[in-house]
Amino acid sequence: MRKIRESMTPGIGLMKRRLEKEMDAIALAVSEIAKKYDIKPETIKTLETKYHSDAGDWYVALGWKEEKAIVQMDSVLATITEIKEI
């Protein structure tokens, strides 16, 4: 008889976050904006940060020159899920 192996994955509240700190989220957001818009990271200013504990997402608002963007990131996977220009 063949056994089926069940894989158990913890819920988002129990998973280890890769973006644990606000500074980790800011660094990833600034890096992505610098690459996407071909600008120097030093010219990018952090306007606001917010962590959504239910979803496990970081939101980082950045500004440079006359432009602004909000970068949404998954804190568990350390990936950018959306960049919204405002």
C-alpha positions as CSV (number, residue, x, y, z in Angstrom):
1,M,0.0,0.0,0.0
2,R,1.3,3.4,-1.0
3,K,1.3,6.2,1.6
4,I,0.5,9.7,0.5
5,R,2.8,12.3,2.1
6,E,0.9,15.3,3.4
7,S,2.7,18.6,3.3
8,M,1.8,21.0,6.0
9,T,2.6,24.7,5.6
10,P,2.3,27.2,8.3
11,G,-0.1,30.1,8.0
12,I,1.3,33.6,7.3
13,G,1.4,34.4,11.0
14,L,3.8,31.5,11.7
15,M,6.0,31.9,8.6
16,K,9.4,33.5,8.9
17,R,9.3,36.9,7.3
18,R,12.3,37.8,5.0
19,L,11.4,41.5,5.3
20,E,11.3,41.7,9.0
21,K,12.2,45.4,9.5
22,E,11.1,48.6,8.0
23,M,14.6,49.3,6.7
24,D,14.6,46.0,4.8
25,A,11.4,47.0,3.0
26,I,12.7,50.4,2.3
27,A,16.0,49.0,0.9
28,L,14.1,46.6,-1.5
29,A,11.7,49.3,-2.6
30,V,14.5,51.9,-3.3
31,S,16.5,49.3,-5.2
32,E,13.6,48.4,-7.5
33,I,12.7,52.0,-8.2
34,A,16.3,52.9,-8.9
35,K,16.5,50.0,-11.4
36,K,13.1,50.6,-13.0
37,Y,13.5,54.3,-13.5
38,D,17.3,54.4,-14.0
39,I,18.0,56.8,-11.2
40,K,20.5,56.9,-8.4
41,P,19.2,55.5,-5.1
42,E,20.6,58.6,-3.2
43,T,18.0,60.8,-5.0
44,I,15.0,58.7,-3.8
45,K,13.3,59.9,-0.6
46,T,11.1,57.7,1.7
47,L,7.8,59.5,2.2
48,E,5.9,56.9,4.3
49,T,5.9,53.3,5.3
50,K,3.2,51.0,6.5
51,Y,2.9,47.3,7.4
52,H,-0.4,45.5,6.9
53,S,-0.2,42.7,9.6
54,D,-3.2,40.7,8.3
55,A,-1.8,40.4,4.7
56,G,1.8,40.5,5.7
57,D,2.6,43.2,3.2
58,W,4.8,46.3,3.4
59,Y,3.8,49.5,1.6
60,V,6.6,52.1,1.0
61,A,5.9,55.5,-0.6
62,L,8.9,56.9,-2.4
63,G,9.5,60.2,-4.1
64,W,12.2,61.5,-6.5
65,K,12.3,64.6,-8.7
66,E,8.6,65.3,-9.4
67,E,7.5,61.7,-9.3
68,K,6.1,59.5,-6.5
69,A,5.3,55.8,-6.3
70,I,3.9,53.3,-3.8
71,V,5.7,49.9,-3.7
72,Q,3.8,47.0,-2.3
73,M,5.9,44.0,-1.1
74,D,5.2,40.6,0.4
75,S,7.1,40.4,3.6
76,V,7.4,36.6,3.7
77,L,8.6,36.1,0.1
78,A,10.5,39.5,0.0
79,T,9.1,40.2,-3.4
80,I,7.5,43.3,-4.9
81,T,3.9,42.6,-5.8
82,E,3.0,46.0,-7.2
83,I,4.4,49.4,-8.0
84,K,1.8,52.1,-8.3
85,E,2.8,55.6,-9.6
86,I,0.9,58.4,-8.0
